[in-house]
């Protein structure tokens, strides 16, 4: 079955960096777009960035541009989110997502806390 497992979250000081990973299994990974979302306490889940399957084209929302980089390793069936210059407002649970047909699949999320 489809599984997405995020890792790499943690506590980091403002200005620091983290690299999140999402290991995928159960579907032909290289053919599908992968998306990172986040959800801060008391807020709705929001899109962060996405990367398509075959050409690895990327898109970012405004707050992620210039600070976050999404990438993928199709051989390892893993998508990454490199986050630099982190701010307290980046504190959230980060989720990876893929859509197969009409079905959305989500990982369990990884907590990112940016605090001094």
C-alpha positions in Angstrom: 0.0 0.0 0.0 1.0 3.6 -0.4 3.1 4.9 2.5 4.7 8.3 3.0 7.1 8.7 6.0 8.4 12.1 6.9 11.5 12.7 9.0 14.0 15.4 9.8 12.0 17.8 11.9 13.1 19.2 15.2 13.9 22.3 17.2 16.0 24.9 15.6 16.9 28.5 16.4 15.8 31.4 14.1 18.1 31.6 11.1 18.9 27.9 11.3 18.3 25.2 8.7 16.6 21.8 8.6 16.2 19.2 5.8 13.0 17.2 5.8 12.8 13.9 4.1 9.7 11.9 2.9 10.3 8.3 2.0 7.7 6.9 -0.3 6.6 3.4 -1.1 3.8 1.5 -2.7 3.5 3.4 -6.0 5.7 4.3 -9.0 7.3 7.3 -7.3 9.1 8.8 -10.3 5.8 9.3 -12.2 4.0 11.4 -9.6 4.3 14.9 -8.3 5.1 15.3 -4.6 4.0 18.1 -2.4 5.0 19.5 1.0 2.3 21.1 3.1 2.5 22.5 6.6 0.0 23.2 9.4 0.7 25.6 12.2 -1.3 25.4 15.5 -4.8 26.8 15.1 -4.3 27.3 11.3 -5.4 25.5 8.2 -3.0 23.3 6.3 -1.2 25.2 3.6 0.9 24.4 0.6 4.6 24.9 0.8 6.1 23.6 -2.5 5.7 20.9 -5.1 7.8 19.0 -7.5 6.6 17.1 -10.5 7.6 13.5 -11.3 9.4 13.3 -14.6 11.0 16.7 -15.1 11.4 17.7 -11.4 9.9 21.1 -12.1 9.2 23.0 -8.9 6.8 25.6 -7.5 6.9 27.5 -4.3 4.5 29.6 -2.4 5.7 33.1 -1.6 6.9 32.5 1.9 9.1 29.6 0.7 10.7 31.3 -2.2 14.4 32.0 -1.7 14.5 30.0 1.6 13.2 26.6 0.9 14.2 24.1 -1.8 12.2 21.0 -2.8 14.0 18.2 -4.5 13.6 14.5 -5.1 15.7 11.4 -5.6 13.7 9.0 -7.7 16.2 6.1 -7.1 15.7 6.5 -3.3 12.0 7.2 -3.7 12.4 10.2 -1.4 11.5 13.9 -1.6 13.3 16.5 0.4 12.6 20.0 1.7 15.7 22.0 2.5 14.7 24.9 4.7 17.1 27.7 5.4 16.9 31.0 7.3 14.0 29.6 9.4 11.7 31.9 11.2 9.4 31.4 14.2 6.4 31.6 11.9 7.7 28.5 10.1 6.8 26.5 13.2 4.4 23.8 12.1 3.9 20.2 11.4 5.2 19.5 7.9 3.5 16.8 5.7 4.3 15.3 2.4 1.5 14.4 0.0 0.9 12.8 -3.3 -2.3 12.3 -5.3 -2.9 9.1 -7.2 -6.0 9.5 -9.3 -8.5 11.1 -7.1 -7.0 9.9 -3.8 -4.7 12.0 -1.6 -2.1 10.3 0.5 -0.4 11.9 3.5 2.4 11.0 5.8 2.1 11.3 9.5 4.0 14.7 9.6 7.1 15.9 11.2 7.2 18.7 13.7 9.4 21.8 13.0 9.8 24.2 15.9 11.7 27.5 15.4 12.5 29.1 18.7 15.3 30.7 20.6 
